[in-house]
Structure formats: structure tokens, C-alpha cells
Amino acid sequence: MNPFAPGSGLKPPALEGREAEIEAFDRLIVRTKRQAAERGMLLSGLRGVGKTVLLNNFAAQAELHDWFVC
């Protein structure tokens, strides 16, 4: 079953192939909490590859760490 389904921002059944980005965001959160310098992240890709879903995942992670997300 293909986990990729068209639909802007709709979470697929599985968030596959983005482990590196999720781990990098976890490190960004930890480094920011320690007030260590961090460069941030840039997400890019073609339409439909899951950028919005990944950003929504990042927002949920940030809220777990008491970050304000809008």
C-alpha cells in the first residue's frame, strides 16, 4: 500500500523517509534549549512530497517542548 496520497497537508498513514529531517529538528530543539548556536532548517521539494506534513510534525514536536507555534 502506497503511503503517499494527494491532499495538501493531510497526514499519510506512515511518515516514511523523513527520519533524518525529524532527527535534525530534534537536535535543533535541544540545541536551542541550551542556547547553543543553530542554523535552522530549509525544506524543499516538489509538490506532493510531504513538506507540509513534515512541518505539521515539527509543530507538534515543538509544542511538546513548550514552544509557541502559530
C-alpha positions in Angstrom: 0.0 0.0 0.0 1.5 3.4 -1.0 1.7 5.8 2.0 1.6 8.8 -0.3 -1.8 10.2 -1.1 -2.6 13.5 -2.7 -4.1 16.1 -0.4 -2.5 19.3 0.9 -1.2 18.8 4.5 -3.2 15.5 5.0 -1.2 13.1 7.1 -0.4 9.9 5.3 -0.8 6.5 7.0 3.0 6.5 7.5 5.6 9.3 7.5 8.3 7.4 5.7 11.7 8.6 4.5 11.9 11.7 6.7 13.8 10.3 9.7 16.8 12.4 9.0 14.8 15.6 9.0 12.9 14.6 12.1 16.1 13.8 14.0 17.7 17.1 12.8 14.7 19.0 14.2 15.0 17.2 17.5 18.6 18.3 17.6 17.6 21.9 16.8 15.2 21.9 19.7 17.8 20.5 22.1 20.5 23.0 21.0 18.1 25.9 21.1 17.1 25.0 24.7 20.8 25.0 25.6 21.1 28.4 23.9 23.7 26.9 21.5 24.0 28.4 18.0 21.8 26.7 15.5 21.4 27.4 11.8 17.8 26.4 11.3 16.4 24.2 8.5 15.2 24.6 5.0 12.7 22.2 3.5 12.3 22.0 -0.2 10.8 19.6 -2.7 8.3 19.1 -5.5 4.6 19.4 -4.9 3.2 16.5 -3.1 6.3 15.1 -1.4 5.2 15.9 2.1 6.7 19.2 3.1 3.5 20.5 4.8 3.0 17.2 6.6 6.6 17.4 7.9 6.1 21.0 9.0 2.9 19.9 10.9 5.0 17.1 12.5 7.6 19.7 13.5 4.9 21.9 15.0 3.7 19.0 17.2 7.2 18.3 18.3 7.8 21.9 19.2 4.6 22.1 21.2 5.7 19.1 23.2 8.7 21.2 24.2 6.6 24.2 25.2 7.4 26.2 22.1 4.8 28.6 20.9 3.6 27.5 17.5 1.2 29.6 15.3 
